[in-house]
Amino acid sequence: MYRWVECSKDSLARSSLSILGDGHPFIPLNSPLRGLFERDIGRGCRIIAPQMDTSQAFPPQTLNTTWQPVRSVAFSPDGRCLASGHSGGIVRIWDAATGESLQELKEYADTVWSVAFSPDGRHLASGLDNGMVDVRDAAKGMRLRQLNGHTAQVETVAFSADGSHLASGSYDRTVRVWDTATGVCIEELRHGHDVHSVAFSPDGHYLASASASASAWAWAWDDTIHVWDFAKGSRVIQKRLNRNLYRSKISFSADGSVLRVLFPWESPVQLHFPSLEMIDNPDTSPFYFDENSLCVKHQGLTLCLCWLPDYFRPYTLMTLHGNRVCVGGWDGELAFIDLDQFALPDIYM
Amino acid sequence: MAPWSSSRVYDPVKYKSDSRSTLPLLLALGLLPDCNKLSTMPEIWRLQLNGDIHELQSEFGKRISTQLQFICCHWIALLCAADYVDDEVMAALSHCMQALRPWVATMGIMGKMEEACEGLRDLYLWLVCIKAAMPTLASHSPNLRTRSRLLV
């Protein structure tokens, strides 16, 4: 119990009553505490890292020492696999259920900034720091295409819902849309600033992108959401947000009526689509990470559902599949949180 | 010499001759389970930050008396500094184990998480030493082995 509390003392100082609930599920698998608190703790939550022995009692001592911060994570469409892009030009594919490392792929780049599976799960796209986009066979790891066109790091990649197109956003201030069958760039959409996120609408008619200025000065932020008519290649609307879109992630709701913007360490915002009007005081927000707690906004309250141990430093935006959340860490580890294992208040979905 | 040194041993003779010296410790251990009153606070507060709960300190004060707050801060030091322990102390200590989580929450609300961590470490080391020094006690307290493992 000493080590459990020691690993969470910063969190417990911030949210002391959380220890009475199930908000601290990261107890080592073989700890006797699991027996004592069996009813209270989530059993599906775990932290994994390359070469980590998960049966050992104290995960911080077992983390991989090669220090490859995780830069991006993405679940496969069926949720069985998870891809992680790392510093060092490594892409790893994991069995999302067991945490087993299935593949380790080396890219010809220093950093893999973004990863995305195609809707059928067969292809995996990676955005690299040298401006390339790599498309691989997700099962075999074989490189299928190398898309060349960007002149700076590719911060984001996303497939269209039918898998026929791939969009990539880069620090060269462009979004490129590629035909996945031929590898030809069919569209180049220019932005005023670095592009941090792209997303196709579910019907494939629109492409949304988020650009952020690189300025460190808050007054100089010029962070804008753009919506493009994909068929016409023209900008439909753009809207400045009074938020820093650096390393943000945009996504559409399933029906395409809401555009969600996820920020690192800030609560998300939701916009009506296509008007991009802000949805004020939504009843419930999407999940997000605030430092090392998984949070949700509900009726004006910030609820911290699950706390990662203090040593875990989230370094990617979270990815969600069903009720399973994954976030990558600074030290190369991944945290999986199975929300089904929590006795959550009945406020979700 | 550390307060949990094995020179402080289980001494039934001394216990019989001067049982008053364990009274403050027994009183502290007897009151510690009152930390469980924190579980009557609204469950939604378990999901919130201390700073976001406006009524936290007032409700905390209603449930955790000043006396209990003092005991929370000092019970482990009192235990480790005891000249000897007996079955009664060990039984009371065993009863307190289920209150450890509410005790940690109490310490957190009081802003004393560092002290809570140090206390848990001292308690674990004390249990290990006392177990080694008192083989007979282990037979009287079959849960002792498990309890010390839980404290790791």
Interface residues (C-beta under 8 A of the other chain):
Chain A: M1 Y2 R3 V5 E6 K9 D10 L12 A13 R14 S15 S16 L17 S18 I19 L20 G21 G23 S31 P32 L33 L36 A57 L301 T302 L303 C304 L305 P345
Chain B: L38 S39 M41 E43 I44 W45 R46 L47 Q48 L49 N50 G51 D52 L100 R101 P102 V104 A105 T106 M107 G108 I109 G111 M113 E114 A116 C117 L120 R121 L123 Y124 T146 R149 L150 L151 V152
